[in-house]
Amino acid sequence: MLILALVPILMGSGLAIQTAINSRLRMYVTSPYLSSAISFIVGAVFLLVLTLLSGQSPLISSTIITSNPWWLWFGGVVGSIALTANVLLFPRLGSIQTSVLPVFGQIIMGMVIDQFGLFQSPQLGMTSTKVVGVVLVTVGMLLATGIIRNRVKVISEINTSRVGRIGWQLFGIVAGALTSIQTAINGHLGAVLRSPMHAAMISFTIGAIILVIVTLSIRVPVRQNLMIAFNSGIGNWWIWIGGILGGSYVFAGSWLVPQIGTGQVVVIALFGQLLFSALIDQFGYFGSHVNRISMIRVIGLVILFIGTLITHFM
């Protein structure tokens, strides 16, 4: 069980690294939609290769398609929305709320999915102990991301009207909820296909198709932007591997959800995500700005870790 608990921490760390990499890639290709499309295409190809190497067929029989609920194929759709959301939210809400609101949506939706067994996930009822754990996770998250300490900064970063801001804030929460929904859907898809890897490949392929359509429909100069990215980022080969990390996250989630539940996967992965985000800030990895870790953020991570342990093990 302890080993299973470590997997979501690695998933979360990969997600934090992917976010930093995709942010850097977006600087080169200039379009958030093209950046997300590249990430999904790389992830889909990576998972396709793994699927073929495992001896499985990447195709799906018509029987599986017709005998399962329609929502089983929407993991890639909601995943593509969630991946692009951060880039859209940042200039409207500022850095802090862009981080906190989706995470809050992940936690709440993960617990709702477990409580009612949505998307045919394992039904894990809410207990008073889990409530305490979730409260600690929320408090730790607020401290670790700095939203409590930087209330004034949050207000100063916002550049939209009050009504528009509320709409974008709700979208941030919904985007986080979509991440939990994607995890639950792909978990069931992995069980149906009897292969978490195949399920992750299908999800990423659908997401890649959606993002390519969006990118082309808004007339992004794809060839020109890609040439600029290749010429400018030739020394930063790692800007192209975000999709591999994202594909690994989806694959691991598809494998793990049927075993420990959506809520627990999301909450434990959250700890890994915030921990590695703090390390990226501290040392300026992947071309990000250095933002030294304060004691209040360390305390927040400790509280978050305690809440994670309570939620998972008690």
Sequence and secondary structure as in RCSB ss.txt:
>XXXX:A:sequence
MLILALVPILMGSGLAIQTAINSRLRMYVTSPYLSSAISFIVGAVFLLVLTLLSGQSPLISSTIITSNPWWLWFG
GVVGSIALTANVLLFPRLGSIQTSVLPVFGQIIMGMVIDQFGLFQSPQLGMTSTKVVGVVLVTVGMLLATGIIRN
RVKVISEINTSRVGRIGWQLFGIVAGALTSIQTAINGHLGAVLRSPMHAAMISFTIGAIILVIVTLSIRVPVRQN
LMIAFNSGIGNWWIWIGGILGGSYVFAGSWLVPQIGTGQVVVIALFGQLLFSALIDQFGYFGSHVNRISMIRVIG
LVILFIGTLITHFM
>XXXX:A:secstr
 HHHHHHHHHHHHHHHHHHHHHHHHHHHH  HHHHHHHHHHHHHHHHHHHHHHTT  S   HHHHHTS GGGG H
HHHHHHHHHHHHHHHHHH HHHHHHHHHHHHHHHHHHHHHHTGGG       HHHHHHHHHHHHHHHHHHTTTTT
HHHHHHH  S HHHHHHHHHHHHHHHHHHHHHHHHHHHHHHHHT HHHHHHHHHHHHHHHHHHHHHHTT  HHHH
HHHHHHHSTT GGGG HHHHHHHHHHHHHHHHHHH HHHHHHHHHHHHHHHHHHHHHHTGGG       HHHHHH
HHHHHHHHHHHHH 
